[in-house]
Amino acid sequence: MSRNLIPASILLALASVAPAHANNWEVYKYAEIGVSGTDNFGLNSSDQAQELVGSVKPSVELVFSGNRFNTDINAEVEFYRFRDIGENLVDPRLEVATKGTLVENLLYVKSSLNVGKLFPGEDFFSLKDGVDEDPDTKARFRFNPFFSRKFGRFADVYLGYGHQSTDNEIDGEIDTQQDTLSFHLGRDPKYGGLLWGVGAEHEKDRSGDLEYKNTSLYGSLGATLGQSVYFEVLGGAETNNFAEQLGNEEETAMWEAALKWTPNELTSLKVGYGERFFGEGPTFALKHRLRNSILSASWTRGVSAASDPSLGSVSTFTDGTETTGIQLDSDSPFSEDVSTTASVPYIDRTLKLGYKIVGRRSDLILDAVYATQEPLIAGAVENENLLGRLVFDRHLSPLTTFRIQYDHKTKISEDSAATVTDADENRLAFSFIYNFDRKERNTSLPDTVNVE
């Protein structure tokens, strides 16, 4: 395995140093059996083929809770049977997520490691008719040490490093890699009054032979207006090695004006307008909590290395629908997923809608994503994606859950010669999940909501 994955072992060793009494460990065992049907296996624009896939997945999850470190380890094996292409596949997977405190109230670290043929959130294997070899096993590593300190009500400081790399063949060669260094010093809006902040960020992404680099310096000023509204203006400069591809100077100005409204603990809305090296435009984010449900909506603009995003990686609520899946905290610095080998970086404009309702015995999740991707290199393919997912869980007993999941995906691509191709896929899946250890399902919704 690549030397870039070595820090994961070091971090796990640190976690094991913590007092590991028996009551610090919990073990959960699961078994899942399911069947999925698709009307366009592989999302082809022509020669569309139906496919029926059966799967069986036993798994074991170990949860460690220590004074300084928490660790989740999930080991599972999924067996697939593809009816029409006649393939039998076996995918052993390992997921490890660790977070902890190195120095109390000062230095922290997060890390995760995924090994398998299919990562969490990804879709079916990209098999084609006539292909009789297994997909390669791959590894993804994330590492995030950071310094965080509060200076009373005056200021908070954050300094962190984020690393993410993917080895698509476990051959010691990194196929995609992202490194980010971030700094921010400022006053938290929750204290009211005058708001201020300064910060810097340097990001470098490598995918294949291409390298994307961006460095930004910024400052911000704002103020709270009453108890529920604050206004903030940010200005600065960024240097980007792809800016000239868009007809701009390598160093360009960046700015944003934003207004945030939080009338109570159950509603949070933020709207803004700004400009970066790839152009100007609006952004917004909304979260609203009801008695037993939560609604979320957002429109974002940014840069991504993923040329073909899966709904599992960009959706609002269904990131964690897998019972045995492990997710890092939402404040992870890895906002761009570089697990997909991309030929070029893209400008992403994404609209996300999500709704989740939790009942006494049933849960319902609805996710929808519309995303356009404009390449930062002239002549590359432009993409337009529409993704939707509906998940219904019925808890038949404390041990058994029945799940129905419907996915839809539409992808429209246009190349430099204005040739347009489009493809649609509909997928329906049924599964039974058995929990051997009566682990209580998480039915709670957040007591408060907040958008950043």
N, C-alpha and C positions, 0 to 999 in steps of 0.2 A: 504494500500500500504506500501511497505517496508520503513523502516526508512532511507535506502540508497537513496531514492528518495526525501527526505525532502529538501536537498539543492536546488533542482530545483525550488521549491516554493519560497525559499528565494531569489534566483536570479531573478525570475520573479517579485517579490515584489520590488527589487532594480530597475528593469527596469521601473516599474510603477511610481517610485518616480520622474523620469525625467519629465520635463515639457511636459505634454500630451495635447498640443493644438490640435484642430481639424485638422489642416493642417499637423500634424505629423503622422496621421493615414491614411492609404489607405485600401480600402476594395475591394476585387475581388471575383467574383462568377463564378463558372464553372459548366458545366454538361458534362458528358462523357458517351457514350453508345457504347458498343462493343461486339464482339463475337470472341472467341478463339477456335481453334481446335488443338488437339494433337494426335499423333499416338501411344503414350505410356504414359498414365496418371500414374504419380507416379514413372516414370523411373524404371520400373521393368525389370529384366533380363529374366523372364519367365512370362507367362500369361499376355502378353502385351494387354492393352485395349485402344481403342480409346475413346475420350471424346470431347464433344462440350459444351462450357461454354459461356453463355451469361451474361453480366454485365451492370449495370447502376450505375453511381457514381456522385451524386451532391456534391459540395464542396464549402467552403467559406475560403478565405485566408485574414488574417489581417496582414498588414505590418506597423510596427512602426519605425520611424526614429527620434531619439533624438540627443541631443548634445553629450551624452556619451554612450547611449545604442541603439542598433537596435534589434528588435524582429520580428520574423515571426511566426504566429500562423495559422495553417491549420487544419480545422475540416471538415471531410468528412464521408459519409456513402456509402459503396459499397454493392450492392445487386447482388448475384450470383445465377444462375440457371444452375445446372449440369444435362445435358440431360440423360445420360445413367445410372448414379447411383441414379438419382432421388432426388438430394439434392437441397434444397433452403437454402442459407446462407446469413446472414446479418453481415457486418463487419463495425461497427463504429470506426473511427480512429481519433486520435489527435496527431498532430506534433507541437512541440514548439522548436524554436532555438533562442537563445539569445547570443549576444556578446556585450562587452562594456568595457569602461575604468573606473577603480576604482580610480586611481591616474594618472593624466596626465603625459605621457612620462615615466611611471614607472610600473604600476600595471594594468593588464588586466584580463578579464575572458570570457570564452565561456561556454555555456551549451546547452544541448538539451534533450528533452523528447519525446519518442514515445510510444503511447498506441494503441493497436489494435491486431487483430488476425493475420494480415499479415503486416510485416514491409516493408518500402520502399526498393526496390531492390530484394525482395524475389520472388520466383516463386509461382505456384499454391499451394493451401493447399495440404498437404500430406494425402489426403483421400484415403481410400481403399474401394473396393466393400463390401457392407454389413455394412459399418460404418454409423450410422444414428445420431451421436451426433456432435455438433458444436466443432470446435477447441477452445482451451482455449484462452482467451484474455491475452496478455502479455504486459510487459512494459520494455523499455530500457532507461537508463539514462546515460548521459555523462556530465562530469564536468571537466573544465580545467582552473584553475587560474594560471597565470604566470607573472613573473617579467621580463621585457625586457628594456634594456637601452643601448644607444650608447655613447661611449666616443670618439667623434670626429672620426678621421680616424684611431685611434690607436686600438680600440677594441670594440666589442659588447659583451654583457653578457645576458644570458638567464637562468632562473631558473623557472621550471614549474612542476606542478603536474597534472596528468591525471587520471581520474577515469571513468570506464565504467562498468555497471552492468545490468543484465537482470533477470527479474522475469517472468518465463514462464507461471505462473498460477495466478498472482496477489494474492498470498497467504501470502505475507510477507517474503517468503524464497527466497534468491538470488540463482539462478541456475548457473550463470556464472558471474565472476567478474575479472576485470583487473585494476591494480593500477601501475602507472609509475611515477617515480620522475627523472627529467632530469636536468642537469646543463651543460652549455657550455660557455666558455670564449675564444674569439679569434678574429682574424682580418679578415674582410670581403674581399674576393678576388677582389671585384670591385674596391678597392683602389690601386691594383697593388703592385709590389715589393715583399717583404718577407711576407709569410703567416705563421701563427702559431695558435695553438689552444690547449686547454685542456678541458676535460669534463668527466662526469660520468653519469651513468644511472642505476637505479634499477627498475626492473619490476617483478611483481608478478601476476600470473594468476591462478584463481581457477575455475575448471569446475567439478562439481560433487564432488567426494572424492579425486580428484587429484589436486595437486598444483605445478605449474611451477614457478621457481624463477631464475632470471638471474641478475647479477650485473657486470657492466663493468667500467673500468677506462682507459682513453686513452689520448694520446697527438699526435699532428700532426705538421708537418713542410712542407712548400712548397714555391713555387715562381712562379710568372708570367713570361712567356716567350713571349715577344713581347706584342701586344695588344689583342691577341685572344686566347692564350693558357696558362693554368696554370697546374702545376704538384704538387701533394701532396702525402705525405707518412704518414700513420697513424699507430701507434703501441700502444699496451696496453695489459691488461689482463682481463679476465672475469671469473666469478664463476657461475656455472650452476648446479642445482641439478639433471639434467638428463644426464650430460656429461658421467658419469660412465656407463650408459646404452649402450653407444657407444664405450666403452673400453678406454675412456680418463680419465685423472684426473679431479677432480671436478673444479680445477682452471687451466685454459689453457691460452696460449698466443693468442692474436688476432692482425691481421695486415691487411692493405690494401694499395695498391699503385694505384693511379688514375690519369688520364690525361683528362682534359676537354678542348674542342675546341669550341669557340664561334666566328666564323668569322664575324658575323653581328647580328643584332637584331632578325633576322628571323630564325636562325639556332643555335642549341645547341646540342653538343654531348659529352657524358662522358663515358669513358671505364675504367674499373678497374679490379684488381685481388687481392684476399685476402683470409684470413683464419679465421674461427671461430671455436667454440668447436665442430661443426658437420662436419667440413671438409673445404677444400679450393676449390676455383673456381672463374670464371669470373663474372662480372656484366657489363651492359651497359644501357644507356638511350639516346634516340634521340628524339628531337622535331624539326619539320621543318614547317614553315608557308609559304604558298603560297598566291596568291592574294585573293582568297575567300575560302581557305581550309587550313586544318592543318593535319599533319601526326605525329604520335607518335609511338615509339617502345621501349621496355625495356625487360631486362632479370634480374630478381632479385632472391636472396636467403635469406631466413629468417625462422622464426618460427611462426606458426599460430595455433589458437585453433579451427578453423573451419574445421570440417571433411568433409563437403559437400558444398563447396562454390557455391553460385549462381553468375551468370554473372553480375547481378546488383551490387554486392558488390566488384567485382575485375576488371571490365572493365574500359576502358580509357575514353570514351566519353558518354556512355549511362547511367551513374549513374544518370544524371539529366534529362532524356528524359521525365519523367512524368511532365506534364505541371504544376501541383499543388504541386509537390514534393519540399521539403525544404532540402537543402544540407548545411552542415557546410563547412567552408573554407577548401581548400586543404592542408593547413598547420596544420590541426588538428593533435594532437599527437596520435590519435587512429589509428595506422597503422594496427593493428590486430583487426578484428571484432570478438568478443567473443559472439555474439548473438546466435550462434548455440552451443547447448550443446554438447561438444566433450568428447569422452572417453579418449583420449590421445592427447598430443600436437604433431604437425607434423612439419617436415622440409619441407618447401615449396620451390620449384624451379619453377618460373613462367615466361613464355614468353607472352608478351602482345603486340598486334598490334591494332592501331586505326587510323581511317581516318574520317574526318568530312568535308563536303562541304556545304556552305550556299549560297543559291541563292535568287533571289528577291522574289519568291513565293514558293520555294521548298527547303527542307533540306534533306541531306542524311548522315547517320552515319553508319559506319561499324566497328565492334569490334570483335576481336578474342583473345582467351586466351587458352594457353596450360599450364597445371600445373601438376607437380608430387608431391605427398605427401608421405613422408617416416616417419613412426611413431617413436617416441623417446622411445617407450617401445617395447621390443622384443616380437614377437608373435602377434602383432596387425596387422590390415589389411593395406596394402599399396594401395594407390589410384592414378589413372591417369585420368585426366579430360581434355576434349577438349570442349570448348564452343565457339559459334559464334552467332552474332546478327547483323541483318540488319534492320535499321529503315528508313522509307521514310515518310516525312511529306509534305503534300500539303496544302497550306493555301488558301482555297477557297474564303475567304473574311476576313476582319479585325476581324470577330467574330468566324469564323468556320475553323477548321483544320481537315483534313482527314489523318489518319495514317495507314500505313501498317507495320507490324513488323514480322520478321521471326527469330526464335531462334532454334539453334541446340545444343544438349548436348550429349556427349559420356562419359561414366564413366566405367573404367576398375578397378577392385579390385582383389587383390591377398592376401589370408590369409596365416597363418604360415604353412599350409599343402600344399602350392603351388597350391591351388584350385583357378582358375581364373573365375570370373564372369564379364560379360560386359552387358551394356544396352545403348540404343540410344533413343533419343527423338527428334522429329521435331514438331515445334509448329508454327502456322500461326495465326495472329490476325489482325482484322480490327476494327477501332474505329473512331468515330466522337467526336470532342471536341469543345464545344461551350463556348465562353468567353463573358459573359454578359456585361462586363465593358470596352471592347476595350483596354485591357492592351496590350501594345506594346510588341511583342515578342523580345527576345534578339537574334538579328542576327549577332552581332559583334563577331569577333574573336580577340584574344589578339594581341595587337600591337607588343609585344615582347614575345619571348619564352625563357625558361630557365629550365635546368634540375639540380637537386641537387645531 
